[in-house]
């Protein structure tokens, strides 16, 4: 399933409804492809959600949070990530980023206006909780 908007895609997953604002400045939203959701029996009530994400050229995420540990691994292109109170980082293929359950994801965008960027997201979260939540 390919969906042009992260929030719409996540809302269609059986993990719950996602709520957040549109990306700033009319930037195109990401293309999100769910890869798998896996319960973790050794950690009752927890699951891992794996997503493949592509930012189109100039693409961005809205400000949001996850209430989960989120791990981003860049496959192709270059992305800019940041959480409130932290420094923005530009990541290239083979580099990773983490955001914690209390972090507000304030920056998520393609570093390029001309080339796409692709990355994988692993979310360690409470089973059945929405993957994306609005800012507090």
N, C-alpha and C positions, 0 to 999 in steps of 0.2 A: 504494500500500500504506500503510494507516494502522495504526500499532501504538501501544498505550498506554504502552509502556515503552521508553525510549531504548536500553537495552542489548539488549533483545530485538530491537528493530528493527535495530540495527546488526549484531547477530549473524546476522540473516537476509540481510544484504547479502553480495555476493560478495567483500567486502573483508576478511573474517576474522571471528573470534569476539571479541566484546567482553566484558570481565570487570570488574565493579566491585560495590560494595555497593549496597543499596537506599537510596533517599532517606531522609534523617533524619526522625524523628518521624512516619513513616507518610504523608508528603506524597504526593499523587498524582504519578506520573511524567509526563514529557512525551509528547506525541503527535508522532512523527517521520515525515516523509514524504521519502524520498530523491527528489531532483530529477535529479541526474546524477552520473556519475563520468567524468572525462575525462583520459586519458593526456596528458602534455606532452612530445611528441617532442623539443622543443628542450632539455628538461631530462631526460635519460634516467633512468628509474627513479622519476620523480615523477608524481603525479597530483593532480587537484583533485576533491574530493567536495563536493557541494552538498546541503544538507539544509534542509527547511522544518520548523521546530519550533514547537509550540504548548504553552505551559504552561497547564494548566487553572487555575482560581482556586486559589491556595494550592499550586500545583505546584512541584516542585523536582527537581534532578538529584542523584545521589549524588556524593561526592568521586571524582574521576577525573583522568586525564591523556590527552593525545592523541598525543604524540611527533610533533607536526605544528604548523605555524602555523595557528591558528584565528582566523577573523574572523567576528564576530557583527554583524548589522545588524538593528536593531529595526524591525518593520513596524507593530505595533499593541500598545497596552498599555504596561506598564512592567516591566522586569526588573532584578534585582540580580545582578551578576557580580563575581567576585573570584578571585584566585590567591594562593597561599601567599606571605606576605611583602608583598603589595600591599594597597592600600585597596579596600574594597568600593565599587562605583559603581552608581548607579541610572541606567538608560538608558531614554530615551523614544523614540518613533518618529523615525527619521532619525539616531539616534546609533549609534555603533559601539564595539566592544570587541575587543581582540586578546589572545591568549595564545600564548606561544611553546612550542617543543618540550620545553623543560625545566620548564615551569610545571606546578604541581599545581592543578587547578581545584577550589578549595575551596568556592566559593559560586556557585550557579546556581539562581535561583528567581524566581517571579512575585512582583512587589512587591505585588500585590493578592490579597486573599482572596475577592473577589467578581467580578472580571473576568478573562477570559483574556488572555494576551499571546502575540504571534506574532513570530518572527524567523527570519532566514535565517542559516545557518552555512556558511562556505566553509573547507574544510580543505585545506591544501597539505601533502601527505604522501608518504611512500615508497609506491610502487605495491605493492598487495597486502598492506600492513600493516594490522592492525586500526585502526579509527578511534578506538576508546576502549580505554584500558588501565587496569588497576588502579593505585591509588596505590603508589608505591615504598616 
